[in-house]
Amino acid sequence: MAFRFTLAAVLKYRKNLEQREYLALGRVHQEIAHVESLLAECEEWRSDAARRRETEATRGIASVHLQDAYERERQLEKQRDELQVKQQELKLKRQQCLKAYELARQKREVLEELQNRQLQAYVLDQSRREQRRVDDMFLSRLKRRN
């Protein structure tokens, strides 16, 4: 009789849940990295625009162009602020995903530990049965000799 874990279907389900939570966590990490790269790019554009404005202002620039330069900078700052808000939201989402993943992992580990204990008990029981069978054979041979 081979070992059969009665909760194998539940363990498989727990493994799938854990994998799904792990993938969700990975997606959030990717989103955070994307937003961070957009933030860096936006900040670079904003500083470039400010440098250009300063350079043009020292050379003399029409007020209309200066106003346009300030407007571009303001739009870039607004975009940066929106990206920072999104970054914070994603960090909260990452915390939630991490908690969900850890919980799923713990539940899987509990079932795997139960499976390991049951397997150890099964192996011990099988070895005892085999030892009893060997002992019975030895005793029966010993009785035949006498």
Buried (B, 14 or more C-beta within 10 A) or exposed (E): EEEEBEEEEBBEBBBEBBEEBBEBBEEBBEBBEEBEEBBEEBBEBBEEBBEEBEEBEEEEBEEEEEEEBEEBBEEBBEBBEEBEEBBEEBEEBBEEBBEBBEEBBEBBEEBBEBBEEBEEEBEEEEEEEEEEEEEEEEEEEEEEEE
